[in-house]
Amino acid sequence: MPLAMRKNVFITAAITGSGGTQDRSPHVPRSPREIADAAIAAAQAGAAVVHCHVRDPETGAPARDVSLYLELTEYIRASNTDVVLNLTAGMGGDLVLGSPEAPLPPNPVGTDMAGASERVAHLAACLPEIATLDCGTMNFAEADYVMTNTPGTLRSMASKMTELGIQIEIEAFDTGHLWFAKQLVEEGLIQDPVMVQLCMGIPWGAPDDLNTLMAMVNNVPSGWLYSAFSIGKNQMPYVGAAVLAGANVRVGLEDNLWLERGVLANNAQLVEKACGIIDAMGVAIMTPEEVRQELGLIKRDPPG
């Protein structure tokens, strides 16, 4: 397909993620206040959207406690920082099997399987403008770990998120995930405009070579809004690749810890570097309000 750059793009800052990065950099935020402060700084640096997970404040381990999400969102909203809030709904589908010769029962260390209602409970409490839906099951990096999202679970989660009035961001790690996202739209469980995050380079999903990126882009239906990112050392090159492919941009410590070789980054620095790349390409960077207008989002407070 020919290049079809957008005239303007928005930056999503993925603040902390749920990977085991908490002990690899002092800049990975742990507590709700630290995550909120990092999100606010990223917004001030030019991110229109902040994508947030929560962690155990003491250990830094990934968590999904509703109380931690409420604390996080209250901090961000109380700051009066204009930013679109995007919360993950990816937790609660972690399956760690036993050895190859004895896969069952699952290993209790690392396994966290929850029902659809439990997986979106924090969304009902916090009412973010956007929430992610990992649209498929995948072998995910570690030997015996499976990111588990069955069609039935995804249908239920999508329905609940739509009923809450939350914009769903489809996280697609391979072309089959886009295939199922189209099915969710056909069934009326997700409404247009559909928002897609193309997640590239995560073992063992879609590799981040440019041929595969364009295969993913070519599987996004016309009229859908999409972003793309890669992890690690390719995060910043992918800012340019995403813009050239007609996508929006994502950077942040969830996907990459480094500003340059030997220099650990914070989220605001990664956003600032991305802004420089986008600006040098002659493309405008969107504000949160412009994102809301394009997606039809309504900024709101949690119930009560």
Residue frames as qw, qx, qy, qz and C-alpha x, y, z in Angstrom:
[[0.000, 0.889, 0.459, 0.000, 0.00, 0.00, 0.00],
 [0.343, 0.628, -0.072, 0.694, 1.19, 3.58, -0.57],
 [0.301, -0.141, -0.522, 0.785, 2.32, 5.66, 2.37],
 [0.239, -0.700, -0.456, -0.495, -0.63, 7.46, 3.94],
 [0.330, -0.048, -0.518, 0.788, 0.74, 9.58, 6.77],
 [0.176, -0.819, -0.540, 0.087, -1.73, 11.33, 9.02],
 [0.190, 0.764, -0.020, 0.616, -1.47, 15.12, 9.17],
 [0.271, -0.615, 0.470, -0.573, -1.43, 14.88, 12.94],
 [0.697, -0.072, -0.711, 0.063, -0.83, 12.05, 15.39],
 [0.547, -0.723, 0.167, -0.388, -1.25, 11.51, 19.10],
 [0.348, 0.393, -0.787, 0.323, 1.23, 9.99, 21.52],
 [0.828, -0.478, -0.181, -0.232, 0.23, 7.37, 24.08],
 [0.068, 0.593, -0.703, 0.387, 2.59, 7.02, 27.05],
 [0.862, -0.228, -0.441, -0.105, 2.54, 3.47, 28.46],
 [0.245, -0.841, 0.305, -0.374, 3.63, 4.31, 31.99],
 [0.367, -0.555, 0.707, -0.240, 4.61, 1.12, 33.84],
 [0.650, 0.199, -0.673, -0.292, 3.11, -2.07, 32.41],
 [0.849, -0.394, 0.181, -0.302, 2.97, -5.40, 34.23],
 [0.830, 0.337, -0.393, 0.208, 6.29, -6.94, 33.25],
 [0.791, -0.494, -0.151, 0.327, 9.13, -7.73, 35.64],
 [0.478, 0.597, -0.051, 0.642, 10.90, -4.42, 35.07],
 [0.400, -0.889, -0.114, -0.193, 10.45, -2.93, 38.53],
 [0.702, -0.609, 0.205, 0.305, 13.94, -3.90, 39.68],
 [0.722, 0.247, 0.302, 0.572, 15.70, -3.08, 36.40],
 [0.222, 0.483, 0.089, 0.842, 15.29, 0.69, 36.60],
 [0.153, -0.327, -0.568, 0.739, 14.70, 3.13, 39.46],
 [0.217, 0.111, -0.146, -0.959, 12.42, 5.11, 37.15],
 [0.365, -0.284, -0.806, -0.369, 9.73, 2.39, 36.89],
 [0.365, -0.345, 0.278, -0.819, 6.91, 3.72, 39.10],
 [0.234, -0.106, -0.956, 0.143, 5.31, 1.41, 41.65],
 [0.055, 0.428, 0.673, -0.600, 2.81, 3.18, 43.90],
 [0.255, 0.762, 0.580, 0.131, -0.38, 4.80, 42.57],
 [0.087, -0.936, -0.012, 0.341, 1.09, 8.22, 43.39],
 [0.364, -0.466, 0.571, 0.569, 4.34, 7.46, 41.55],
 [0.384, 0.327, 0.763, 0.404, 2.44, 6.14, 38.52],
 [0.130, 0.894, 0.426, -0.053, 0.16, 9.19, 38.54],
 [0.208, -0.830, 0.200, 0.476, 3.12, 11.58, 38.81],
 [0.391, -0.192, 0.699, 0.568, 4.83, 9.81, 35.90],
 [0.309, 0.588, 0.706, 0.246, 1.61, 10.01, 33.85],
 [0.004, 0.946, 0.211, -0.246, 1.23, 13.71, 34.60],
 [0.291, -0.649, 0.429, 0.557, 4.84, 14.38, 33.60],
 [0.403, 0.117, 0.771, 0.479, 4.35, 12.42, 30.37],
 [0.218, 0.801, 0.555, 0.062, 1.25, 14.47, 29.58],
 [0.116, -0.917, 0.040, 0.379, 3.12, 17.69, 30.21],
 [0.373, -0.412, 0.614, 0.560, 5.85, 16.44, 27.85],
 [0.326, 0.325, -0.468, -0.754, 3.35, 15.97, 25.02],
 [0.042, -0.146, -0.983, -0.100, 1.45, 12.69, 25.50],
 [0.466, -0.206, -0.188, -0.840, -2.27, 13.05, 24.82],
 [0.881, -0.244, -0.261, -0.310, -3.07, 9.60, 26.26],
 [0.103, -0.525, 0.786, -0.309, -1.63, 7.80, 29.29],
 [0.833, -0.053, -0.492, -0.245, -1.97, 4.01, 29.43],
 [0.225, -0.567, 0.605, -0.512, -1.77, 2.78, 33.02],
 [0.742, -0.186, -0.643, 0.039, -1.38, -0.47, 34.94],
 [0.447, -0.771, 0.275, -0.362, -0.96, -0.64, 38.72],
 [0.622, 0.255, -0.683, 0.285, 1.63, -2.46, 40.82],
 [0.697, -0.578, -0.371, 0.204, 2.03, -3.54, 44.41],
 [0.005, 0.961, -0.145, 0.237, 3.45, -0.39, 46.02],
 [0.608, -0.667, 0.429, 0.037, 5.91, -2.39, 48.14],
 [0.733, -0.137, 0.599, 0.290, 7.20, -5.06, 45.76],
 [0.180, 0.519, -0.430, -0.716, 6.46, -3.54, 42.38],
 [0.240, 0.115, 0.944, 0.194, 4.80, -6.78, 41.30],
 [0.253, -0.209, -0.496, -0.804, 1.87, -6.42, 38.87],
 [0.134, 0.288, 0.761, -0.566, -1.49, -5.99, 40.57],
 [0.137, -0.377, -0.602, -0.690, -5.13, -5.40, 39.65],
 [0.162, -0.466, -0.689, 0.530, -6.62, -4.17, 42.93],
 [0.061, 0.793, 0.479, 0.371, -9.56, -1.84, 42.34],
 [0.392, -0.866, -0.154, 0.268, -8.43, 0.33, 45.26],
 [0.517, -0.340, 0.319, 0.718, -5.05, 0.94, 43.61],
 [0.270, 0.419, 0.563, 0.659, -6.73, 1.95, 40.35],
 [0.164, -0.888, -0.416, -0.110, -9.07, 4.31, 42.19],
 [0.480, -0.719, 0.036, 0.501, -6.14, 5.91, 43.99],
 [0.477, -0.039, 0.461, 0.747, -4.24, 6.29, 40.71],
 [0.143, 0.593, 0.558, 0.562, -7.11, 7.85, 38.78],
 [0.289, -0.893, -0.329, 0.106, -8.02, 10.17, 41.66],
 [0.494, -0.530, 0.166, 0.669, -4.45, 11.52, 41.72],
 [0.338, 0.162, 0.532, 0.759, -4.46, 12.16, 37.97],
 [0.035, -0.732, -0.561, -0.384, -7.88, 13.79, 37.97],
 [0.398, -0.833, -0.247, 0.294, -7.13, 15.92, 41.04],
 [0.504, -0.289, 0.227, 0.781, -4.07, 17.33, 39.28],
 [0.385, 0.798, 0.202, -0.417, -6.33, 18.95, 36.65],
 [0.195, -0.405, 0.680, 0.579, -3.89, 17.74, 34.00],
 [0.722, 0.450, -0.002, -0.526, -5.59, 17.51, 30.63],
 [0.054, 0.365, -0.902, -0.222, -4.88, 13.95, 29.48],
 [0.811, -0.006, -0.311, -0.495, -6.95, 11.06, 28.14],
 [0.455, -0.418, 0.732, -0.287, -6.96, 8.24, 30.68],
 [0.779, 0.233, -0.509, -0.283, -6.45, 4.72, 29.29],
 [0.552, -0.454, 0.636, -0.290, -6.49, 1.79, 31.74],
 [0.243, 0.243, -0.914, -0.215, -5.49, -1.78, 31.01],
 [0.834, -0.127, 0.191, -0.503, -7.98, -4.64, 31.17],
 [0.655, 0.431, -0.616, -0.068, -5.28, -7.17, 30.41],
 [0.092, -0.362, 0.826, -0.423, -4.79, -8.54, 33.91],
 [0.685, -0.013, 0.506, -0.524, -6.50, -11.71, 35.12],
 [0.896, 0.380, -0.065, -0.220, -5.64, -13.89, 32.13],
 [0.109, 0.689, -0.713, 0.066, -2.24, -15.17, 33.24],
 [0.982, -0.089, 0.052, -0.161, -1.81, -18.94, 32.94],
 [0.061, 0.668, -0.741, 0.030, 1.49, -20.56, 33.93],
 [0.943, 0.013, -0.253, -0.218, 1.53, -24.25, 33.19],
 [0.755, -0.514, 0.395, 0.099, 3.64, -26.90, 34.88],
 [0.306, -0.458, 0.700, 0.455, 6.48, -28.72, 33.16],
 [0.463, 0.318, -0.547, -0.621, 6.14, -29.95, 29.55],
 [0.339, -0.002, -0.939, -0.055, 5.60, -33.49, 30.89],
 [0.219, -0.515, -0.772, 0.302, 3.14, -32.43, 33.61],
 [0.055, 0.369, 0.171, 0.912, 1.40, -29.21, 32.52],
 [0.543, -0.556, -0.188, -0.601, -1.52, -29.63, 34.92],
 [0.024, -0.893, -0.428, 0.134, -2.30, -28.42, 37.46],
 [0.332, 0.824, -0.043, 0.456, -1.18, -24.89, 36.58],
 [0.532, 0.020, -0.420, 0.735, 1.68, -23.40, 38.54],
 [0.241, -0.847, -0.458, 0.126, 0.18, -21.23, 41.30],
 [0.365, -0.577, 0.104, 0.723, 3.18, -18.92, 41.07],
 [0.051, -0.226, 0.457, 0.859, 2.29, -16.47, 38.33],
 [0.080, -0.406, -0.821, -0.394, -1.13, -17.90, 37.46],
 [0.145, 0.325, 0.396, -0.846, -3.91, -15.33, 37.87],
 [0.087, -0.278, -0.771, -0.567, -7.13, -16.32, 36.12],
 [0.191, 0.315, 0.497, -0.786, -10.24, -14.24, 36.76],
 [0.341, 0.593, 0.727, 0.061, -13.73, -14.05, 35.29],
 [0.279, 0.532, 0.350, 0.719, -14.78, -11.35, 32.85],
 [0.291, -0.881, -0.272, -0.256, -16.64, -9.26, 35.43],
 [0.669, -0.638, 0.017, 0.380, -13.68, -9.30, 37.80],
 [0.620, 0.059, 0.282, 0.730, -11.31, -8.31, 34.99],
 [0.117, 0.552, 0.285, 0.775, -13.30, -5.13, 34.30],
 [0.422, -0.723, -0.509, 0.198, -14.29, -4.28, 37.89],
 [0.392, -0.438, -0.043, 0.808, -11.73, -1.46, 38.07],
 [0.097, 0.217, 0.470, 0.850, -13.12, 0.01, 34.86],
 [0.299, -0.682, -0.605, -0.280, -16.61, 0.19, 36.33],
 [0.495, -0.676, -0.317, 0.446, -15.16, 1.90, 39.41],
 [0.376, -0.430, 0.148, 0.808, -12.89, 4.37, 37.61],
 [0.496, 0.772, 0.389, -0.081, -14.66, 4.98, 34.26],
 [0.348, -0.416, 0.401, 0.738, -11.61, 5.82, 32.17],
 [0.481, 0.598, -0.133, -0.628, -12.12, 7.25, 28.70],
 [0.678, 0.432, -0.558, -0.206, -10.29, 4.29, 27.09],
 [0.682, -0.412, 0.591, -0.128, -9.48, 0.74, 28.16],
 [0.241, 0.466, -0.781, -0.338, -7.50, -1.97, 26.40],
 [0.908, 0.034, 0.290, -0.300, -8.75, -5.36, 25.27],
 [0.148, -0.475, 0.819, 0.287, -6.01, -7.88, 24.41],
 [0.754, 0.285, -0.017, -0.592, -7.80, -9.52, 21.52],
 [0.848, 0.264, -0.446, -0.112, -6.37, -13.04, 21.60],
 [0.844, -0.480, 0.230, 0.065, -4.49, -15.78, 23.42],
 [0.549, 0.734, -0.370, 0.149, -0.72, -15.95, 22.92],
 [0.848, -0.194, -0.175, 0.461, 2.46, -17.65, 24.07],
 [0.019, -0.974, 0.016, -0.225, 4.02, -14.65, 25.76],
 [0.122, 0.803, -0.516, 0.271, 7.81, -14.63, 26.04],
 [0.382, -0.469, 0.744, -0.285, 8.31, -16.95, 29.03],
 [0.101, 0.179, -0.953, -0.221, 8.52, -20.72, 28.44],
 [0.123, -0.332, -0.935, 0.016, 5.30, -21.90, 30.08],
 [0.121, 0.451, 0.383, -0.797, 3.28, -18.65, 30.34],
 [0.141, 0.445, 0.718, 0.516, 0.18, -18.15, 28.22],
 [0.193, 0.151, 0.145, -0.959, -1.65, -14.83, 27.91],
 [0.076, 0.319, 0.941, 0.077, -5.17, -16.24, 27.98],
 [0.341, 0.316, 0.125, -0.877, -8.11, -14.47, 26.34],
 [0.303, 0.250, 0.905, 0.165, -10.73, -16.91, 25.05],
 [0.077, -0.328, -0.511, -0.791, -13.37, -15.79, 22.54],
 [0.408, -0.658, -0.622, -0.117, -16.08, -16.16, 25.18],
 [0.461, -0.557, -0.281, 0.631, -14.20, -14.07, 27.72],
 [0.215, -0.073, 0.242, 0.943, -13.42, -11.38, 25.13],
 [0.180, -0.504, -0.604, -0.590, -17.05, -11.20, 24.04],
 [0.462, -0.704, -0.522, 0.135, -18.16, -10.76, 27.64],
 [0.433, -0.445, -0.094, 0.778, -15.51, -8.16, 28.46],
 [0.131, 0.147, 0.404, 0.893, -16.20, -6.21, 25.26],
 [0.271, -0.630, -0.621, -0.381, -19.92, -6.16, 26.01],
 [0.488, -0.691, -0.394, 0.358, -19.36, -4.91, 29.57],
 [0.382, -0.282, 0.087, 0.876, -16.90, -2.23, 28.46],
 [0.001, 0.343, 0.517, 0.784, -19.29, -1.01, 25.76],
 [0.374, -0.709, -0.584, -0.125, -22.15, -0.86, 28.30],
 [0.486, -0.600, -0.225, 0.594, -19.94, 1.31, 30.52],
 [0.293, 0.950, 0.107, -0.015, -19.46, 3.75, 27.65],
 [0.456, -0.666, 0.440, 0.392, -15.70, 3.18, 27.54],
 [0.590, 0.686, -0.355, -0.235, -13.80, 3.39, 24.25],
 [0.925, -0.179, 0.305, 0.138, -12.15, 0.02, 23.66],
 [0.206, 0.767, -0.564, -0.226, -8.59, -0.03, 22.40],
 [0.994, 0.110, -0.005, -0.027, -7.97, -3.38, 20.72],
 [0.240, -0.711, 0.638, 0.170, -4.46, -4.59, 21.48],
 [0.924, 0.363, -0.028, -0.120, -3.45, -6.77, 18.52],
 [0.458, -0.619, 0.604, 0.206, -0.31, -8.88, 18.81],
 [0.297, -0.069, 0.842, 0.444, -0.89, -10.73, 15.54],
 [0.275, -0.006, -0.471, -0.839, -3.17, -10.65, 12.51],
 [0.348, -0.352, -0.861, -0.113, -5.58, -13.19, 14.00],
 [0.150, -0.452, -0.550, 0.686, -6.33, -10.73, 16.79],
 [0.196, 0.254, -0.170, -0.932, -7.46, -8.19, 14.20],
 [0.333, -0.140, -0.814, -0.456, -9.59, -10.90, 12.59],
 [0.288, -0.468, -0.801, 0.239, -11.41, -11.48, 15.87],
 [0.026, -0.383, -0.238, 0.892, -11.77, -7.73, 16.48],
 [0.287, 0.044, -0.488, -0.823, -13.64, -7.50, 13.16],
 [0.378, -0.315, -0.858, -0.145, -15.89, -10.31, 14.40],
 [0.187, -0.435, -0.599, 0.645, -16.65, -8.37, 17.60],
 [0.163, 0.269, -0.091, -0.945, -17.73, -5.43, 15.47],
 [0.359, -0.086, -0.728, -0.577, -19.91, -7.64, 13.24],
 [0.382, -0.403, -0.823, 0.122, -21.61, -8.99, 16.37],
 [0.207, -0.795, -0.216, -0.527, -22.27, -5.45, 17.62],
 [0.732, -0.534, -0.289, 0.310, -20.11, -5.85, 20.73],
 [0.409, -0.392, 0.076, 0.821, -17.71, -3.06, 19.72],
 [0.345, 0.864, 0.345, -0.122, -18.82, 0.13, 18.03],
 [0.555, 0.399, 0.142, 0.716, -17.07, 2.22, 15.42],
 [0.523, 0.700, -0.482, 0.066, -14.77, 4.08, 15.41],
 [0.947, -0.263, -0.086, 0.165, -12.59, 1.17, 16.49],
 [0.042, -0.885, 0.453, -0.096, -9.25, 2.02, 18.07],
 [0.981, 0.060, -0.120, 0.142, -6.37, -0.45, 17.57],
 [0.256, -0.816, 0.512, 0.078, -2.91, -0.72, 19.10],
 [0.883, 0.364, -0.294, 0.045, -0.54, -2.78, 16.92],
 [0.591, -0.700, 0.400, -0.016, 1.83, -4.42, 19.41],
 [0.780, 0.546, -0.301, 0.049, 4.98, -5.40, 17.54],
 [0.381, 0.578, -0.629, 0.354, 8.07, -7.34, 18.51],
 [0.566, -0.433, 0.514, -0.477, 6.69, -9.05, 21.61],
 [0.248, 0.188, -0.945, -0.105, 7.69, -12.74, 21.71],
 [0.326, -0.047, 0.790, 0.518, 5.85, -14.69, 20.35],
 [0.426, 0.718, 0.417, -0.361, 3.50, -12.45, 18.47],
 [0.612, 0.760, 0.125, 0.178, 4.08, -10.40, 15.33],
 [0.661, -0.188, 0.050, 0.725, 7.77, -9.58, 14.81],
 [0.009, 0.858, 0.164, -0.487, 8.60, -5.92, 14.32],
 [0.378, -0.060, 0.543, 0.748, 10.14, -6.05, 10.83],
 [0.251, 0.336, -0.048, -0.906, 8.55, -3.56, 8.46],
 [0.340, -0.028, -0.781, -0.522, 7.00, -6.22, 6.21],
 [0.266, -0.388, -0.863, 0.183, 5.07, -7.61, 9.16],
 [0.026, 0.408, 0.331, -0.850, 4.09, -4.12, 10.33],
 [0.323, 0.210, -0.351, -0.853, 2.58, -3.40, 6.91],
 [0.341, -0.189, -0.891, -0.233, 0.80, -6.77, 6.95],
 [0.143, -0.456, -0.707, 0.521, -0.78, -5.73, 10.23],
 [0.135, 0.386, 0.030, -0.912, -1.65, -2.27, 8.89],
 [0.320, 0.076, -0.646, -0.689, -3.19, -3.82, 5.78],
 [0.318, -0.328, -0.889, -0.016, -5.45, -5.92, 8.01],
 [0.007, 0.400, 0.477, -0.782, -6.85, -2.85, 9.80],
 [0.284, 0.666, 0.662, 0.193, -10.19, -1.96, 8.18],
 [0.179, 0.406, 0.174, 0.879, -10.56, 1.43, 6.52],
 [0.372, -0.685, -0.195, -0.596, -11.85, 4.01, 8.98],
 [0.792, -0.521, -0.253, 0.192, -10.37, 2.40, 12.08],
 [0.026, -0.915, 0.327, -0.234, -7.90, 4.45, 14.10],
 [0.957, -0.112, -0.158, 0.216, -4.61, 2.72, 14.88],
 [0.177, -0.872, 0.456, -0.036, -1.31, 3.16, 16.66],
 [0.932, 0.181, -0.269, 0.159, 1.82, 1.03, 16.51],
 [0.269, -0.831, 0.468, -0.132, 4.84, 0.45, 18.72],
 [0.834, 0.170, -0.496, 0.172, 7.75, -1.89, 19.26],
 [0.715, -0.698, -0.010, 0.042, 9.70, -2.74, 22.38],
 [0.777, -0.334, 0.175, 0.504, 13.25, -2.29, 23.60],
 [0.366, -0.360, 0.318, 0.797, 15.83, -0.77, 21.28],
 [0.152, 0.309, 0.663, 0.665, 13.32, -0.42, 18.43],
 [0.014, -0.723, -0.592, 0.356, 10.89, 1.76, 20.36],
 [0.001, 0.709, -0.046, -0.704, 12.19, 5.04, 18.95],
 [0.050, -0.147, 0.723, 0.673, 12.77, 3.84, 15.37],
 [0.039, 0.455, 0.879, 0.134, 9.17, 2.67, 15.48],
 [0.081, 0.684, 0.303, -0.658, 7.98, 6.20, 16.19],
 [0.148, 0.484, -0.442, -0.741, 9.06, 7.08, 12.68],
 [0.030, -0.051, -0.941, -0.334, 7.83, 3.78, 11.23],
 [0.106, 0.551, 0.770, -0.306, 4.40, 4.25, 12.81],
 [0.176, 0.672, 0.067, -0.716, 4.03, 7.77, 11.44],
 [0.120, 0.342, -0.683, -0.634, 5.04, 6.62, 7.94],
 [0.061, -0.188, -0.966, -0.164, 2.48, 3.79, 8.15],
 [0.338, -0.456, -0.366, -0.738, -0.36, 6.17, 8.96],
 [0.626, -0.455, -0.616, 0.146, -0.41, 5.22, 12.64],
 [0.327, -0.876, 0.139, -0.326, -0.32, 7.07, 15.90],
 [0.444, 0.491, -0.627, 0.411, 2.56, 6.55, 18.35],
 [0.773, -0.615, -0.074, -0.134, 3.19, 4.83, 21.68],
 [0.462, 0.453, -0.588, 0.485, 6.28, 5.06, 23.88],
 [0.579, -0.643, 0.174, -0.471, 6.92, 4.54, 27.59],
 [0.156, -0.521, 0.806, -0.235, 8.58, 2.42, 30.24],
 [0.860, 0.049, 0.391, -0.325, 6.11, -0.43, 29.76],
 [0.875, 0.480, 0.062, 0.022, 7.89, -1.19, 26.49],
 [0.673, 0.459, -0.198, 0.545, 11.43, 0.19, 26.85],
 [0.588, -0.711, -0.202, 0.329, 13.61, 1.36, 29.75],
 [0.600, -0.229, 0.196, 0.741, 16.34, 3.16, 27.80],
 [0.211, 0.886, 0.051, -0.409, 16.69, 6.68, 26.43],
 [0.552, 0.700, -0.450, -0.048, 19.90, 5.70, 24.64],
 [0.835, 0.089, -0.491, 0.234, 22.64, 3.13, 25.12],
 [0.517, -0.013, -0.541, 0.663, 23.61, 3.11, 28.81],
 [0.119, -0.109, 0.226, -0.961, 21.11, 5.82, 29.82],
 [0.029, -0.452, -0.880, 0.145, 17.94, 4.80, 31.66],
 [0.103, -0.364, -0.314, -0.871, 14.88, 6.89, 30.78],
 [0.233, 0.326, 0.669, -0.626, 11.83, 8.18, 32.53],
 [0.395, 0.585, 0.705, 0.069, 8.49, 8.39, 30.76],
 [0.152, 0.918, 0.108, -0.349, 8.61, 12.13, 30.13],
 [0.187, -0.604, 0.580, 0.514, 12.02, 11.82, 28.45],
 [0.377, 0.142, 0.858, 0.319, 10.72, 9.12, 26.13],
 [0.293, 0.795, 0.521, -0.097, 7.73, 11.29, 25.20],
 [0.015, -0.872, 0.170, 0.459, 10.00, 14.29, 24.59],
 [0.286, -0.341, 0.745, 0.496, 12.22, 12.22, 22.29],
 [0.361, 0.441, 0.801, 0.180, 9.20, 10.95, 20.38],
 [0.175, 0.893, 0.271, -0.313, 7.92, 14.52, 20.00],
 [0.133, -0.696, 0.441, 0.551, 11.24, 15.49, 18.45],
 [0.317, -0.003, 0.854, 0.412, 11.03, 12.67, 15.88],
 [0.280, 0.669, 0.689, 0.004, 7.43, 13.47, 14.96],
 [0.052, 0.899, 0.060, -0.431, 8.12, 17.19, 14.70],
 [0.215, -0.510, 0.609, 0.569, 11.13, 16.55, 12.45],
 [0.299, 0.236, 0.862, 0.334, 8.85, 14.57, 10.13],
 [0.137, -0.072, -0.249, -0.956, 6.60, 17.62, 9.74],
 [0.427, -0.447, -0.739, -0.267, 3.61, 16.05, 11.49],
 [0.302, -0.546, 0.195, -0.757, 1.58, 17.85, 14.16],
 [0.251, -0.059, -0.893, 0.369, 1.13, 16.36, 17.64],
 [0.399, -0.564, -0.503, -0.518, -2.45, 16.19, 18.84],
 [0.208, -0.344, 0.498, -0.768, -3.76, 17.50, 22.13],
 [0.128, 0.167, 0.929, -0.304, -5.98, 15.47, 24.46],
 [0.434, 0.491, 0.342, -0.673, -9.01, 17.51, 23.40],
 [0.450, 0.467, -0.510, -0.565, -8.31, 16.79, 19.73],
 [0.130, 0.086, -0.987, -0.023, -8.17, 13.06, 20.55],
 [0.271, 0.332, 0.731, -0.531, -11.51, 13.32, 22.35],
 [0.482, 0.525, -0.025, -0.701, -13.07, 15.05, 19.37],
 [0.370, 0.366, -0.750, -0.408, -11.78, 12.43, 16.91],
 [0.224, -0.031, -0.972, 0.071, -12.94, 9.49, 19.03],
 [0.495, -0.511, -0.370, -0.598, -16.06, 11.04, 20.51],
 [0.532, -0.175, -0.689, 0.460, -14.78, 10.68, 24.08],
 [0.344, -0.801, -0.128, -0.473, -16.30, 12.35, 27.10],
 [0.306, 0.292, -0.655, 0.626, -14.04, 13.15, 30.05],
 [0.649, -0.554, -0.237, -0.464, -15.79, 12.10, 33.25],
 [0.197, -0.498, 0.691, -0.485, -15.29, 11.31, 36.91],
 [0.253, -0.064, -0.965, 0.033, -15.94, 7.93, 38.52],
 [0.481, -0.581, -0.496, -0.430, -19.40, 7.27, 39.99],
 [0.643, -0.614, -0.402, 0.218, -20.05, 8.55, 43.48]]
